[in-house]
Amino acid sequence: MKDPVCGMEISEKDEPIIHNGKEYRFCCATCRWAFEQNPEQFTSS
Ligand SMILES: [Zn+2]
């Protein structure tokens, strides 16, 4: 699994954000915050 914001590989088991039925995890609170502000920007598929 990769951090959708910065592309870093994520191995830790942090609390995921569920968006459109998919789980997303983040390397840090900053990436998590950025995703929460505008999920569509990082899930354009
Ligand atoms: Zn990140």
mmCIF file of the protein (N, C-alpha, C, O) and its ligand, coordinates in Angstrom:
data_MODEL
# 
_entry.id   MODEL 
# 
loop_
_entity.id 
_entity.type 
_entity.pdbx_number_of_molecules 
1 polymer     1 
2 non-polymer 1 
# 
_entity_poly.entity_id                      1 
_entity_poly.type                           'polypeptide(L)' 
_entity_poly.nstd_linkage                   no 
_entity_poly.nstd_monomer                   no 
_entity_poly.pdbx_seq_one_letter_code       MKDPVCGMEISEKDEPIIHNGKEYRFCCATCRWAFEQNPEQFTSS 
_entity_poly.pdbx_seq_one_letter_code_can   MKDPVCGMEISEKDEPIIHNGKEYRFCCATCRWAFEQNPEQFTSS 
_entity_poly.pdbx_strand_id                 A 
# 
loop_
_entity_poly_seq.entity_id 
_entity_poly_seq.num 
_entity_poly_seq.mon_id 
_entity_poly_seq.hetero 
1 1  MET n 
1 2  LYS n 
1 3  ASP n 
1 4  PRO n 
1 5  VAL n 
1 6  CYS n 
1 7  GLY n 
1 8  MET n 
1 9  GLU n 
1 10 ILE n 
1 11 SER n 
1 12 GLU n 
1 13 LYS n 
1 14 ASP n 
1 15 GLU n 
1 16 PRO n 
1 17 ILE n 
1 18 ILE n 
1 19 HIS n 
1 20 ASN n 
1 21 GLY n 
1 22 LYS n 
1 23 GLU n 
1 24 TYR n 
1 25 ARG n 
1 26 PHE n 
1 27 CYS n 
1 28 CYS n 
1 29 ALA n 
1 30 THR n 
1 31 CYS n 
1 32 ARG n 
1 33 TRP n 
1 34 ALA n 
1 35 PHE n 
1 36 GLU n 
1 37 GLN n 
1 38 ASN n 
1 39 PRO n 
1 40 GLU n 
1 41 GLN n 
1 42 PHE n 
1 43 THR n 
1 44 SER n 
1 45 SER n 
# 
loop_
_struct_asym.id 
_struct_asym.entity_id 
A 1 
B 2 
# 
loop_
_chem_comp.id 
_chem_comp.type 
_chem_comp.mon_nstd_flag 
ALA 'L-peptide linking' y 
ARG 'L-peptide linking' y 
ASN 'L-peptide linking' y 
ASP 'L-peptide linking' y 
CYS 'L-peptide linking' y 
GLN 'L-peptide linking' y 
GLU 'L-peptide linking' y 
GLY 'peptide linking'   y 
HIS 'L-peptide linking' y 
ILE 'L-peptide linking' y 
LYS 'L-peptide linking' y 
MET 'L-peptide linking' y 
PHE 'L-peptide linking' y 
PRO 'L-peptide linking' y 
SER 'L-peptide linking' y 
THR 'L-peptide linking' y 
TRP 'L-peptide linking' y 
TYR 'L-peptide linking' y 
VAL 'L-peptide linking' y 
ZN  non-polymer         . 
# 
_pdbx_entity_nonpoly.entity_id   2 
_pdbx_entity_nonpoly.name        ? 
_pdbx_entity_nonpoly.comp_id     ZN 
# 
_pdbx_nonpoly_scheme.asym_id         B 
_pdbx_nonpoly_scheme.entity_id       2 
_pdbx_nonpoly_scheme.mon_id          ZN 
_pdbx_nonpoly_scheme.ndb_seq_num     1 
_pdbx_nonpoly_scheme.pdb_seq_num     101 
_pdbx_nonpoly_scheme.auth_seq_num    101 
_pdbx_nonpoly_scheme.pdb_mon_id      ZN 
_pdbx_nonpoly_scheme.auth_mon_id     ZN 
_pdbx_nonpoly_scheme.pdb_strand_id   A 
_pdbx_nonpoly_scheme.pdb_ins_code    . 
# 
loop_
_atom_site.group_PDB 
_atom_site.id 
_atom_site.type_symbol 
_atom_site.label_atom_id 
_atom_site.label_alt_id 
_atom_site.label_comp_id 
_atom_site.label_asym_id 
_atom_site.label_entity_id 
_atom_site.label_seq_id 
_atom_site.pdbx_PDB_ins_code 
_atom_site.Cartn_x 
_atom_site.Cartn_y 
_atom_site.Cartn_z 
_atom_site.occupancy 
_atom_site.B_iso_or_equiv 
_atom_site.pdbx_formal_charge 
_atom_site.auth_seq_id 
_atom_site.auth_comp_id 
_atom_site.auth_asym_id 
_atom_site.auth_atom_id 
_atom_site.pdbx_PDB_model_num 
ATOM   1   N  N  . MET A 1 1  ? 0.845   -1.202 0.000   1.00 0.00 ? 1   MET A N  1 
ATOM   2   C  CA . MET A 1 1  ? 0.000   0.000  0.000   1.00 0.00 ? 1   MET A CA 1 
ATOM   3   C  C  . MET A 1 1  ? 0.871   1.239  0.000   1.00 0.00 ? 1   MET A C  1 
ATOM   4   O  O  . MET A 1 1  ? 1.916   1.287  0.650   1.00 0.00 ? 1   MET A O  1 
ATOM   5   N  N  . LYS A 1 2  ? 0.416   2.250  -0.750  1.00 0.00 ? 2   LYS A N  1 
ATOM   6   C  CA . LYS A 1 2  ? 1.183   3.491  -0.828  1.00 0.00 ? 2   LYS A CA 1 
ATOM   7   C  C  . LYS A 1 2  ? 0.365   4.671  -0.325  1.00 0.00 ? 2   LYS A C  1 
ATOM   8   O  O  . LYS A 1 2  ? -0.856  4.726  -0.469  1.00 0.00 ? 2   LYS A O  1 
ATOM   9   N  N  . ASP A 1 3  ? 1.070   5.583  0.255   1.00 0.00 ? 3   ASP A N  1 
ATOM   10  C  CA . ASP A 1 3  ? 0.500   6.868  0.614   1.00 0.00 ? 3   ASP A CA 1 
ATOM   11  C  C  . ASP A 1 3  ? 0.060   7.568  -0.674  1.00 0.00 ? 3   ASP A C  1 
ATOM   12  O  O  . ASP A 1 3  ? 0.900   7.873  -1.521  1.00 0.00 ? 3   ASP A O  1 
ATOM   13  N  N  . PRO A 1 4  ? -1.252  7.831  -0.838  1.00 0.00 ? 4   PRO A N  1 
ATOM   14  C  CA . PRO A 1 4  ? -1.721  8.422  -2.100  1.00 0.00 ? 4   PRO A CA 1 
ATOM   15  C  C  . PRO A 1 4  ? -1.291  9.872  -2.267  1.00 0.00 ? 4   PRO A C  1 
ATOM   16  O  O  . PRO A 1 4  ? -1.364  10.416 -3.369  1.00 0.00 ? 4   PRO A O  1 
ATOM   17  N  N  . VAL A 1 5  ? -0.851  10.494 -1.204  1.00 0.00 ? 5   VAL A N  1 
ATOM   18  C  CA . VAL A 1 5  ? -0.475  11.904 -1.275  1.00 0.00 ? 5   VAL A CA 1 
ATOM   19  C  C  . VAL A 1 5  ? 0.962   12.052 -1.763  1.00 0.00 ? 5   VAL A C  1 
ATOM   20  O  O  . VAL A 1 5  ? 1.216   12.797 -2.710  1.00 0.00 ? 5   VAL A O  1 
ATOM   21  N  N  . CYS A 1 6  ? 1.894   11.363 -1.139  1.00 0.00 ? 6   CYS A N  1 
ATOM   22  C  CA . CYS A 1 6  ? 3.301   11.546 -1.481  1.00 0.00 ? 6   CYS A CA 1 
ATOM   23  C  C  . CYS A 1 6  ? 3.898   10.332 -2.185  1.00 0.00 ? 6   CYS A C  1 
ATOM   24  O  O  . CYS A 1 6  ? 5.003   10.414 -2.721  1.00 0.00 ? 6   CYS A O  1 
ATOM   25  N  N  . GLY A 1 7  ? 3.174   9.192  -2.194  1.00 0.00 ? 7   GLY A N  1 
ATOM   26  C  CA . GLY A 1 7  ? 3.657   8.020  -2.911  1.00 0.00 ? 7   GLY A CA 1 
ATOM   27  C  C  . GLY A 1 7  ? 4.584   7.134  -2.107  1.00 0.00 ? 7   GLY A C  1 
ATOM   28  O  O  . GLY A 1 7  ? 5.094   6.141  -2.627  1.00 0.00 ? 7   GLY A O  1 
ATOM   29  N  N  . MET A 1 8  ? 4.813   7.475  -0.843  1.00 0.00 ? 8   MET A N  1 
ATOM   30  C  CA . MET A 1 8  ? 5.669   6.646  -0.004  1.00 0.00 ? 8   MET A CA 1 
ATOM   31  C  C  . MET A 1 8  ? 5.005   5.318  0.307   1.00 0.00 ? 8   MET A C  1 
ATOM   32  O  O  . MET A 1 8  ? 3.786   5.235  0.462   1.00 0.00 ? 8   MET A O  1 
ATOM   33  N  N  . GLU A 1 9  ? 5.833   4.275  0.398   1.00 0.00 ? 9   GLU A N  1 
ATOM   34  C  CA . GLU A 1 9  ? 5.322   2.966  0.775   1.00 0.00 ? 9   GLU A CA 1 
ATOM   35  C  C  . GLU A 1 9  ? 4.948   2.979  2.255   1.00 0.00 ? 9   GLU A C  1 
ATOM   36  O  O  . GLU A 1 9  ? 5.734   3.417  3.096   1.00 0.00 ? 9   GLU A O  1 
ATOM   37  N  N  . ILE A 1 10 ? 3.738   2.494  2.571   1.00 0.00 ? 10  ILE A N  1 
ATOM   38  C  CA . ILE A 1 10 ? 3.258   2.489  3.945   1.00 0.00 ? 10  ILE A CA 1 
ATOM   39  C  C  . ILE A 1 10 ? 3.234   1.063  4.465   1.00 0.00 ? 10  ILE A C  1 
ATOM   40  O  O  . ILE A 1 10 ? 2.634   0.175  3.859   1.00 0.00 ? 10  ILE A O  1 
ATOM   41  N  N  . SER A 1 11 ? 3.892   0.856  5.592   1.00 0.00 ? 11  SER A N  1 
ATOM   42  C  CA . SER A 1 11 ? 3.889   -0.486 6.179   1.00 0.00 ? 11  SER A CA 1 
ATOM   43  C  C  . SER A 1 11 ? 3.204   -0.508 7.529   1.00 0.00 ? 11  SER A C  1 
ATOM   44  O  O  . SER A 1 11 ? 2.756   -1.559 7.988   1.00 0.00 ? 11  SER A O  1 
ATOM   45  N  N  . GLU A 1 12 ? 3.123   0.629  8.156   1.00 0.00 ? 12  GLU A N  1 
ATOM   46  C  CA . GLU A 1 12 ? 2.545   0.651  9.494   1.00 0.00 ? 12  GLU A CA 1 
ATOM   47  C  C  . GLU A 1 12 ? 1.020   0.547  9.443   1.00 0.00 ? 12  GLU A C  1 
ATOM   48  O  O  . GLU A 1 12 ? 0.392   0.846  8.427   1.00 0.00 ? 12  GLU A O  1 
ATOM   49  N  N  . LYS A 1 13 ? 0.454   0.123  10.546  1.00 0.00 ? 13  LYS A N  1 
ATOM   50  C  CA . LYS A 1 13 ? -0.985  -0.126 10.606  1.00 0.00 ? 13  LYS A CA 1 
ATOM   51  C  C  . LYS A 1 13 ? -1.708  1.026  11.281  1.00 0.00 ? 13  LYS A C  1 
ATOM   52  O  O  . LYS A 1 13 ? -2.320  0.866  12.337  1.00 0.00 ? 13  LYS A O  1 
ATOM   53  N  N  . ASP A 1 14 ? -1.626  2.162  10.664  1.00 0.00 ? 14  ASP A N  1 
ATOM   54  C  CA . ASP A 1 14 ? -2.346  3.295  11.202  1.00 0.00 ? 14  ASP A CA 1 
ATOM   55  C  C  . ASP A 1 14 ? -3.831  3.170  10.924  1.00 0.00 ? 14  ASP A C  1 
ATOM   56  O  O  . ASP A 1 14 ? -4.261  2.370  10.092  1.00 0.00 ? 14  ASP A O  1 
ATOM   57  N  N  . GLU A 1 15 ? -4.592  3.962  11.623  1.00 0.00 ? 15  GLU A N  1 
ATOM   58  C  CA . GLU A 1 15 ? -6.025  4.051  11.368  1.00 0.00 ? 15  GLU A CA 1 
ATOM   59  C  C  . GLU A 1 15 ? -6.242  4.580  9.948   1.00 0.00 ? 15  GLU A C  1 
ATOM   60  O  O  . GLU A 1 15 ? -5.800  5.682  9.625   1.00 0.00 ? 15  GLU A O  1 
ATOM   61  N  N  . PRO A 1 16 ? -6.914  3.805  9.106   1.00 0.00 ? 16  PRO A N  1 
ATOM   62  C  CA . PRO A 1 16 ? -7.089  4.260  7.731   1.00 0.00 ? 16  PRO A CA 1 
ATOM   63  C  C  . PRO A 1 16 ? -8.240  5.260  7.589   1.00 0.00 ? 16  PRO A C  1 
ATOM   64  O  O  . PRO A 1 16 ? -9.135  5.334  8.431   1.00 0.00 ? 16  PRO A O  1 
ATOM   65  N  N  . ILE A 1 17 ? -8.187  6.005  6.526   1.00 0.00 ? 17  ILE A N  1 
ATOM   66  C  CA . ILE A 1 17 ? -9.337  6.802  6.101   1.00 0.00 ? 17  ILE A CA 1 
ATOM   67  C  C  . ILE A 1 17 ? -10.072 5.988  5.040   1.00 0.00 ? 17  ILE A C  1 
ATOM   68  O  O  . ILE A 1 17 ? -9.452  5.482  4.104   1.00 0.00 ? 17  ILE A O  1 
ATOM   69  N  N  . ILE A 1 18 ? -11.394 5.860  5.184   1.00 0.00 ? 18  ILE A N  1 
ATOM   70  C  CA . ILE A 1 18 ? -12.183 5.166  4.179   1.00 0.00 ? 18  ILE A CA 1 
ATOM   71  C  C  . ILE A 1 18 ? -12.774 6.189  3.223   1.00 0.00 ? 18  ILE A C  1 
ATOM   72  O  O  . ILE A 1 18 ? -13.489 7.104  3.632   1.00 0.00 ? 18  ILE A O  1 
ATOM   73  N  N  . HIS A 1 19 ? -12.466 6.020  1.952   1.00 0.00 ? 19  HIS A N  1 
ATOM   74  C  CA . HIS A 1 19 ? -12.993 6.945  0.943   1.00 0.00 ? 19  HIS A CA 1 
ATOM   75  C  C  . HIS A 1 19 ? -13.490 6.129  -0.234  1.00 0.00 ? 19  HIS A C  1 
ATOM   76  O  O  . HIS A 1 19 ? -12.734 5.373  -0.844  1.00 0.00 ? 19  HIS A O  1 
ATOM   77  N  N  . ASN A 1 20 ? -14.786 6.289  -0.553  1.00 0.00 ? 20  ASN A N  1 
ATOM   78  C  CA . ASN A 1 20 ? -15.404 5.508  -1.634  1.00 0.00 ? 20  ASN A CA 1 
ATOM   79  C  C  . ASN A 1 20 ? -15.175 4.008  -1.456  1.00 0.00 ? 20  ASN A C  1 
ATOM   80  O  O  . ASN A 1 20 ? -14.946 3.286  -2.427  1.00 0.00 ? 20  ASN A O  1 
ATOM   81  N  N  . GLY A 1 21 ? -15.240 3.553  -0.216  1.00 0.00 ? 21  GLY A N  1 
ATOM   82  C  CA . GLY A 1 21 ? -15.125 2.135  0.057   1.00 0.00 ? 21  GLY A CA 1 
ATOM   83  C  C  . GLY A 1 21 ? -13.710 1.597  0.064   1.00 0.00 ? 21  GLY A C  1 
ATOM   84  O  O  . GLY A 1 21 ? -13.511 0.398  0.255   1.00 0.00 ? 21  GLY A O  1 
ATOM   85  N  N  . LYS A 1 22 ? -12.721 2.453  -0.139  1.00 0.00 ? 22  LYS A N  1 
ATOM   86  C  CA . LYS A 1 22 ? -11.329 2.010  -0.122  1.00 0.00 ? 22  LYS A CA 1 
ATOM   87  C  C  . LYS A 1 22 ? -10.608 2.588  1.079   1.00 0.00 ? 22  LYS A C  1 
ATOM   88  O  O  . LYS A 1 22 ? -10.912 3.687  1.542   1.00 0.00 ? 22  LYS A O  1 
ATOM   89  N  N  . GLU A 1 23 ? -9.636  1.815  1.579   1.00 0.00 ? 23  GLU A N  1 
ATOM   90  C  CA . GLU A 1 23 ? -8.851  2.285  2.714   1.00 0.00 ? 23  GLU A CA 1 
ATOM   91  C  C  . GLU A 1 23 ? -7.607  3.021  2.223   1.00 0.00 ? 23  GLU A C  1 
ATOM   92  O  O  . GLU A 1 23 ? -6.944  2.590  1.279   1.00 0.00 ? 23  GLU A O  1 
ATOM   93  N  N  . TYR A 1 24 ? -7.312  4.115  2.867   1.00 0.00 ? 24  TYR A N  1 
ATOM   94  C  CA . TYR A 1 24 ? -6.097  4.853  2.560   1.00 0.00 ? 24  TYR A CA 1 
ATOM   95  C  C  . TYR A 1 24 ? -5.340  5.102  3.844   1.00 0.00 ? 24  TYR A C  1 
ATOM   96  O  O  . TYR A 1 24 ? -5.914  5.476  4.867   1.00 0.00 ? 24  TYR A O  1 
ATOM   97  N  N  . ARG A 1 25 ? -4.022  4.884  3.768   1.00 0.00 ? 25  ARG A N  1 
ATOM   98  C  CA . ARG A 1 25 ? -3.165  5.163  4.917   1.00 0.00 ? 25  ARG A CA 1 
ATOM   99  C  C  . ARG A 1 25 ? -2.090  6.155  4.520   1.00 0.00 ? 25  ARG A C  1 
ATOM   100 O  O  . ARG A 1 25 ? -1.790  6.346  3.341   1.00 0.00 ? 25  ARG A O  1 
ATOM   101 N  N  . PHE A 1 26 ? -1.530  6.772  5.521   1.00 0.00 ? 26  PHE A N  1 
ATOM   102 C  CA . PHE A 1 26 ? -0.637  7.901  5.247   1.00 0.00 ? 26  PHE A CA 1 
ATOM   103 C  C  . PHE A 1 26 ? 0.630   7.818  6.079   1.00 0.00 ? 26  PHE A C  1 
ATOM   104 O  O  . PHE A 1 26 ? 0.638   7.263  7.178   1.00 0.00 ? 26  PHE A O  1 
ATOM   105 N  N  . CYS A 1 27 ? 1.705   8.382  5.531   1.00 0.00 ? 27  CYS A N  1 
ATOM   106 C  CA . CYS A 1 27 ? 3.000   8.293  6.202   1.00 0.00 ? 27  CYS A CA 1 
ATOM   107 C  C  . CYS A 1 27 ? 3.058   9.231  7.399   1.00 0.00 ? 27  CYS A C  1 
ATOM   108 O  O  . CYS A 1 27 ? 3.835   9.019  8.331   1.00 0.00 ? 27  CYS A O  1 
ATOM   109 N  N  . CYS A 1 28 ? 2.231   10.267 7.364   1.00 0.00 ? 28  CYS A N  1 
ATOM   110 C  CA . CYS A 1 28 ? 2.314   11.260 8.425   1.00 0.00 ? 28  CYS A CA 1 
ATOM   111 C  C  . CYS A 1 28 ? 1.013   12.050 8.490   1.00 0.00 ? 28  CYS A C  1 
ATOM   112 O  O  . CYS A 1 28 ? 0.169   11.967 7.598   1.00 0.00 ? 28  CYS A O  1 
ATOM   113 N  N  . ALA A 1 29 ? 0.873   12.812 9.557   1.00 0.00 ? 29  ALA A N  1 
ATOM   114 C  CA . ALA A 1 29 ? -0.356  13.576 9.760   1.00 0.00 ? 29  ALA A CA 1 
ATOM   115 C  C  . ALA A 1 29 ? -0.551  14.626 8.677   1.00 0.00 ? 29  ALA A C  1 
ATOM   116 O  O  . ALA A 1 29 ? -1.685  14.981 8.352   1.00 0.00 ? 29  ALA A O  1 
ATOM   117 N  N  . THR A 1 30 ? 0.525   15.114 8.126   1.00 0.00 ? 30  THR A N  1 
ATOM   118 C  CA . THR A 1 30 ? 0.424   16.149 7.093   1.00 0.00 ? 30  THR A CA 1 
ATOM   119 C  C  . THR A 1 30 ? -0.223  15.595 5.825   1.00 0.00 ? 30  THR A C  1 
ATOM   120 O  O  . THR A 1 30 ? -1.097  16.233 5.237   1.00 0.00 ? 30  THR A O  1 
ATOM   121 N  N  . CYS A 1 31 ? 0.211   14.405 5.407   1.00 0.00 ? 31  CYS A N  1 
ATOM   122 C  CA . CYS A 1 31 ? -0.378  13.781 4.226   1.00 0.00 ? 31  CYS A CA 1 
ATOM   123 C  C  . CYS A 1 31 ? -1.840  13.423 4.494   1.00 0.00 ? 31  CYS A C  1 
ATOM   124 O  O  . CYS A 1 31 ? -2.702  13.590 3.631   1.00 0.00 ? 31  CYS A O  1 
ATOM   125 N  N  . ARG A 1 32 ? -2.094  12.941 5.672   1.00 0.00 ? 32  ARG A N  1 
ATOM   126 C  CA . ARG A 1 32 ? -3.454  12.599 6.056   1.00 0.00 ? 32  ARG A CA 1 
ATOM   127 C  C  . ARG A 1 32 ? -4.359  13.839 5.988   1.00 0.00 ? 32  ARG A C  1 
ATOM   128 O  O  . ARG A 1 32 ? -5.485  13.782 5.494   1.00 0.00 ? 32  ARG A O  1 
ATOM   129 N  N  . TRP A 1 33 ? -3.849  14.920 6.484   1.00 0.00 ? 33  TRP A N  1 
ATOM   130 C  CA . TRP A 1 33 ? -4.603  16.173 6.473   1.00 0.00 ? 33  TRP A CA 1 
ATOM   131 C  C  . TRP A 1 33 ? -4.858  16.625 5.043   1.00 0.00 ? 33  TRP A C  1 
ATOM   132 O  O  . TRP A 1 33 ? -5.972  17.031 4.712   1.00 0.00 ? 33  TRP A O  1 
ATOM   133 N  N  . ALA A 1 34 ? -3.850  16.559 4.200   1.00 0.00 ? 34  ALA A N  1 
ATOM   134 C  CA . ALA A 1 34 ? -3.977  16.988 2.803   1.00 0.00 ? 34  ALA A CA 1 
ATOM   135 C  C  . ALA A 1 34 ? -5.043  16.157 2.093   1.00 0.00 ? 34  ALA A C  1 
ATOM   136 O  O  . ALA A 1 34 ? -5.837  16.688 1.317   1.00 0.00 ? 34  ALA A O  1 
ATOM   137 N  N  . PHE A 1 35 ? -5.058  14.866 2.358   1.00 0.00 ? 35  PHE A N  1 
ATOM   138 C  CA . PHE A 1 35 ? -6.053  13.995 1.738   1.00 0.00 ? 35  PHE A CA 1 
ATOM   139 C  C  . PHE A 1 35 ? -7.453  14.362 2.200   1.00 0.00 ? 35  PHE A C  1 
ATOM   140 O  O  . PHE A 1 35 ? -8.386  14.416 1.399   1.00 0.00 ? 35  PHE A O  1 
ATOM   141 N  N  . GLU A 1 36 ? -7.591  14.611 3.479   1.00 0.00 ? 36  GLU A N  1 
ATOM   142 C  CA . GLU A 1 36 ? -8.916  14.944 4.018   1.00 0.00 ? 36  GLU A CA 1 
ATOM   143 C  C  . GLU A 1 36 ? -9.451  16.251 3.446   1.00 0.00 ? 36  GLU A C  1 
ATOM   144 O  O  . GLU A 1 36 ? -10.663 16.420 3.312   1.00 0.00 ? 36  GLU A O  1 
ATOM   145 N  N  . GLN A 1 37 ? -8.563  17.166 3.112   1.00 0.00 ? 37  GLN A N  1 
ATOM   146 C  CA . GLN A 1 37 ? -9.006  18.440 2.542   1.00 0.00 ? 37  GLN A CA 1 
ATOM   147 C  C  . GLN A 1 37 ? -9.610  18.263 1.160   1.00 0.00 ? 37  GLN A C  1 
ATOM   148 O  O  . GLN A 1 37 ? -10.579 18.934 0.804   1.00 0.00 ? 37  GLN A O  1 
ATOM   149 N  N  . ASN A 1 38 ? -9.026  17.348 0.376   1.00 0.00 ? 38  ASN A N  1 
ATOM   150 C  CA . ASN A 1 38 ? -9.452  17.201 -1.012  1.00 0.00 ? 38  ASN A CA 1 
ATOM   151 C  C  . ASN A 1 38 ? -9.166  15.786 -1.527  1.00 0.00 ? 38  ASN A C  1 
ATOM   152 O  O  . ASN A 1 38 ? -8.241  15.583 -2.314  1.00 0.00 ? 38  ASN A O  1 
ATOM   153 N  N  . PRO A 1 39 ? -9.959  14.816 -1.080  1.00 0.00 ? 39  PRO A N  1 
ATOM   154 C  CA . PRO A 1 39 ? -9.716  13.414 -1.444  1.00 0.00 ? 39  PRO A CA 1 
ATOM   155 C  C  . PRO A 1 39 ? -9.705  13.185 -2.955  1.00 0.00 ? 39  PRO A C  1 
ATOM   156 O  O  . PRO A 1 39 ? -8.920  12.378 -3.453  1.00 0.00 ? 39  PRO A O  1 
ATOM   157 N  N  . GLU A 1 40 ? -10.561 13.880 -3.679  1.00 0.00 ? 40  GLU A N  1 
ATOM   158 C  CA . GLU A 1 40 ? -10.664 13.655 -5.125  1.00 0.00 ? 40  GLU A CA 1 
ATOM   159 C  C  . GLU A 1 40 ? -9.342  13.923 -5.840  1.00 0.00 ? 40  GLU A C  1 
ATOM   160 O  O  . GLU A 1 40 ? -9.025  13.307 -6.858  1.00 0.00 ? 40  GLU A O  1 
ATOM   161 N  N  . GLN A 1 41 ? -8.591  14.848 -5.283  1.00 0.00 ? 41  GLN A N  1 
ATOM   162 C  CA . GLN A 1 41 ? -7.319  15.209 -5.905  1.00 0.00 ? 41  GLN A CA 1 
ATOM   163 C  C  . GLN A 1 41 ? -6.354  14.018 -5.926  1.00 0.00 ? 41  GLN A C  1 
ATOM   164 O  O  . GLN A 1 41 ? -5.485  13.932 -6.793  1.00 0.00 ? 41  GLN A O  1 
ATOM   165 N  N  . PHE A 1 42 ? -6.515  13.105 -4.968  1.00 0.00 ? 42  PHE A N  1 
ATOM   166 C  CA . PHE A 1 42 ? -5.565  12.000 -4.833  1.00 0.00 ? 42  PHE A CA 1 
ATOM   167 C  C  . PHE A 1 42 ? -6.158  10.664 -5.241  1.00 0.00 ? 42  PHE A C  1 
ATOM   168 O  O  . PHE A 1 42 ? -5.480  9.639  -5.179  1.00 0.00 ? 42  PHE A O  1 
ATOM   169 N  N  . THR A 1 43 ? -7.412  10.663 -5.657  1.00 0.00 ? 43  THR A N  1 
ATOM   170 C  CA . THR A 1 43 ? -8.079  9.405  -6.009  1.00 0.00 ? 43  THR A CA 1 
ATOM   171 C  C  . THR A 1 43 ? -8.709  9.502  -7.393  1.00 0.00 ? 43  THR A C  1 
ATOM   172 O  O  . THR A 1 43 ? -9.790  8.963  -7.634  1.00 0.00 ? 43  THR A O  1 
ATOM   173 N  N  . SER A 1 44 ? -8.028  10.189 -8.291  1.00 0.00 ? 44  SER A N  1 
ATOM   174 C  CA . SER A 1 44 ? -8.588  10.420 -9.626  1.00 0.00 ? 44  SER A CA 1 
ATOM   175 C  C  . SER A 1 44 ? -8.491  9.158  -10.482 1.00 0.00 ? 44  SER A C  1 
ATOM   176 O  O  . SER A 1 44 ? -7.649  9.055  -11.373 1.00 0.00 ? 44  SER A O  1 
ATOM   177 N  N  . SER A 1 45 ? -9.365  8.214  -10.192 1.00 0.00 ? 45  SER A N  1 
ATOM   178 C  CA . SER A 1 45 ? -9.377  6.991  -11.005 1.00 0.00 ? 45  SER A CA 1 
ATOM   179 C  C  . SER A 1 45 ? -10.794 6.534  -11.265 1.00 0.00 ? 45  SER A C  1 
ATOM   180 O  O  . SER A 1 45 ? -11.003 5.521  -11.933 1.00 0.00 ? 45  SER A O  1 
HETATM 181 ZN ZN . ZN  B 2 .  ? 3.026   10.904 2.783   1.00 0.00 2 101 ZN  A ZN 1 
# 
